[in-house]
Amino acid sequence: MQYTGNIFLYNNNSINKELYHQNLEKMGYFLFDTDNLHKFTLYHKEITPNVILFDFDRQTPFDFITSLENKFERSTVPLVVVSEAPKALIYHPSIAHYLTHDAAKKQLLNILESYCTGNKKHHVLYINLKPYERPGFAQSVTDAGYSLFEVHNTKAAASYLAKNTPSVICVNFHPALSKSQKAFNHPKTFYVQNSQNIKEIEQFLH
């Protein structure tokens, strides 16, 4: 079996954990899992994963959110959180992707493949630092029939661009991203604010 990538999984649900092992290991992923946050961070220093995945069966534990500042803020590894907690409640700049469990069934595999094996050619890489504020643009892209990969911090965007080639980069207007075109060295970088912006970039998506 061909090796696909390293995934670190923090999960507090034994049934979900078993499903992750069954589904991901047969695809060639090496999966390290634990439900001990301290042990998780120690192994993170020893082995470099392609993706860090947190899956919480209920609400996201408060101690996890408070630990991000010290443990993962400087990490360049994309951090994916699967939780039913509202995005605005668990917002933290270290988190690259927020997914509900229903959304994870549809999107997680694409996310893992993009960071581990790459070679994806999504129409749009969408960098959205505040995912709970502007859902309109992303929805307009998919409604128009285009593929989109959305991230919530620039480190994840850099990891994605290291292995994938989107047609355009779209950035929600934010002061922290004012120099994004130079940072990502992509000639087709656009600032977007709402669903109407799809009309401005559509000519570059064919």
Summary of the structure (lengths in Angstrom):
residues: 206
radius of gyration: 16.8
end to end distance: 35.5
largest distance: 49.0
contacts: 628
relative contact order: 0.12
helix: 42%
strand: 20%
